[in-house]
Structure formats: C-alpha cells, structure tokens
Amino acid sequence: MSKKASSPLKVKEVNRYEFVESEILSHPEDEKEFNHLYMGSLDGFDYVSVRSNQYRIPSDQLELEKTFPLTQDGKWVRMRIHFSHVKI
C-alpha cells in the first residue's frame, strides 16, 4: 500500500490483477454489473471506488478510452472491470 504525495485521496495502489483478486473474486456479481466507479485520473493512475474502497490502478493497465482529471465531487462514471477487459 502506498500513497503518492500528489494524490488527494487515501487509496490502495494495486495493479489490475490485484484489483480483480481483491474485489471481483469475492464479488462475482461485479462481472455482470457496473459496480465500479471511475473517479478520474492523475499522474498516470486511474482511480476507482467500489464498496467504500478506493484504488489507484496504473492507467496503462485499464486503457480507458475517455478519461477526466481526478475529482472528489462524486460525479463519477459507472464502469465494470473484468478479468480481461474494461467496460464503461
């Protein structure tokens, strides 16, 4: 677990596969539902919130087509991170 100095949130830094292991394996419904919230991007990371947990995942691992700067205003985009792909 680490926190980058420029990050305004307390988040767990993970790669996509660690995210899948910690969230999707224990919540298989996430593979069918858009339960993840994309919070924005900052300094090469995409920020995701799910079940009151916040994560930062290297942007090159999610390869999102549309991004926006990290925001805390709650106007986040529902998405689904799957084992092999991301859907928004």
C-alpha positions as semicolon CSV with decimal commas, in nm:
position;residue;x (nm);y (nm);z (nm)
1;M;0,000;0,000;0,000
2;S;0,137;0,336;-0,091
3;K;0,022;0,692;-0,129
4;K;0,173;0,931;-0,381
5;A;0,231;1,278;-0,241
6;S;0,022;1,447;-0,512
7;S;-0,274;1,214;-0,457
8;P;-0,556;1,387;-0,265
9;L;-0,714;1,057;-0,156
10;K;-0,616;0,768;0,066
11;V;-0,623;0,476;-0,171
12;K;-0,474;0,135;-0,211
13;E;-0,237;0,113;-0,506
14;V;-0,287;-0,212;-0,697
15;N;-0,239;-0,346;-1,045
16;R;-0,545;-0,463;-1,238
17;Y;-0,491;-0,826;-1,142
18;E;-0,464;-0,742;-0,770
19;F;-0,789;-0,546;-0,805
20;V;-0,956;-0,848;-0,964
21;E;-0,831;-1,072;-0,683
22;S;-0,936;-0,840;-0,401
23;E;-1,273;-0,726;-0,538
24;I;-1,407;-0,935;-0,824
25;L;-1,323;-1,283;-0,698
26;S;-1,505;-1,212;-0,372
27;H;-1,793;-1,035;-0,553
28;P;-1,864;-1,227;-0,875
29;E;-2,170;-1,009;-0,943
30;D;-1,923;-0,736;-1,045
31;E;-1,850;-0,923;-1,366
32;K;-2,206;-0,860;-1,484
33;E;-2,290;-0,529;-1,319
34;F;-2,137;-0,183;-1,347
35;N;-2,046;-0,169;-0,976
36;H;-1,714;0,016;-1,004
37;L;-1,696;0,394;-1,010
38;Y;-1,429;0,564;-1,218
39;M;-1,324;0,872;-1,018
40;G;-1,079;1,017;-1,268
41;S;-0,709;1,001;-1,349
42;L;-0,400;1,164;-1,201
43;D;-0,026;1,120;-1,258
44;G;-0,052;0,801;-1,463
45;F;-0,313;0,629;-1,245
46;D;-0,687;0,570;-1,282
47;Y;-0,885;0,591;-0,959
48;V;-1,170;0,351;-0,888
49;S;-1,414;0,329;-0,597
50;V;-1,607;0,015;-0,507
51;R;-1,784;-0,077;-0,181
52;S;-1,625;0,215;0,009
53;N;-1,278;0,106;-0,102
54;Q;-1,071;0,330;-0,324
55;Y;-0,797;0,205;-0,554
56;R;-0,547;0,350;-0,795
57;I;-0,451;0,135;-1,090
58;P;-0,183;0,222;-1,348
59;S;-0,360;0,386;-1,643
60;D;-0,184;0,168;-1,897
61;Q;-0,346;-0,139;-1,739
62;L;-0,704;-0,016;-1,781
63;E;-0,660;0,157;-2,119
64;L;-0,972;0,372;-2,081
65;E;-1,092;0,543;-2,398
66;K;-1,224;0,851;-2,217
67;T;-1,069;0,993;-1,903
68;F;-1,103;1,307;-1,696
69;P;-0,899;1,460;-1,411
70;L;-0,944;1,301;-1,068
71;T;-1,237;1,458;-0,887
72;Q;-1,389;1,423;-0,543
73;D;-1,725;1,574;-0,637
74;G;-1,899;1,236;-0,666
75;K;-1,984;1,283;-1,035
76;W;-1,813;0,959;-1,121
77;V;-1,873;0,718;-1,407
78;R;-2,006;0,368;-1,350
79;M;-1,785;0,104;-1,505
80;R;-1,705;-0,265;-1,492
81;I;-1,355;-0,401;-1,459
82;H;-1,345;-0,759;-1,580
83;F;-1,072;-1,020;-1,581
84;S;-0,981;-0,940;-1,940
85;H;-1,134;-0,600;-2,023
86;V;-1,299;-0,282;-1,901
87;K;-1,648;-0,162;-1,997
88;I;-1,786;0,189;-1,945
